[in-house]
Amino acid sequence: MTAVTLLAPITGRAVPLDAVPDPVFAGRMLGDGVAIDPSGDLAVAPVAGEVVALFPTGHALALRADCGAEILLHLGVDSSQAKGVFRPVVALGERVEAGQPLVRLDLAAFRAQARSPLSPLVVLNPGADRQVEVLATGPVVAGRDAVCRLLERRKPDATS
């Protein structure tokens, strides 16, 4: 079994996905992970990979990690209509390293305009070969603290 560690994408307080006031995230309909109640104003890459989705508003993006897993970072709940809050600093298709800045945000405007500041970090549809292990609750620092581990079962070698 191999493991990939996901770092905190933003400084704040890690909480279970159950706490997110959105049934899609709380019900793990997209996949499993953790949410962050942000206190920082910079979202960073939780893992090395490629930016494969970047919403024009900057409130959400997806990375394809080097292991092939797709990771969604969604800043806030009902935050897509927020004005002047998000400023992406990466482009679609860009290669990023863990801890590299992705999106700057105006934290005060974000808290005022989003229905909830809780920001889910989700491994999209992990499937039977991948399992998400939550590592952190409580205070976390962006790009430094591990919040999840993605465990991958190795596929049997076809030659054995």
C-alpha positions, 0 to 999 in steps of 0.5 A: 500500500502506498500513501500520499499526504495532503497538507493543509491548503489554508491556515485555520482550524481543521474540522470533519466534513460532517461540519460543512453546512452543505449536504454534498460535502457533509454527505461525502457525495463527491468523496472524503476529506476534511474542511478548514475554517480559514484564518489565513488569506492564502490557499496553497497546493496540498499536494504536487500535481497539475491544476485540472480545473479552475473556476473563473470566480477562483472559489474552487479548483481541482488538482490531479496529484502525481499519484493520479488522484483528483483533489478538490479545494472549495473555498467556502460554501455558497461562495461562487457569487462572492465579489472581489474575494478570490484572486487565483495565482495559478493557471489551468494546466499549471504544474504545482508543488505542495505548498505553492500558492494557488489563490489569495483571498480577502478574508474579511470579504470572504467571511462576509459574503460566503454562507459558511467559510468552511472550506472542504478539501476532498479526494474526488471519488476515491474508489475501492483502490483508495482510502482517505484517512483524516489526520488532523482536527484543530489548528493547522498551518497551510503547506506545513501540517498534514491533514489527510493521507490517501492510501492506495492499494497496489494492484497485483502485478499481472506477471505474478 
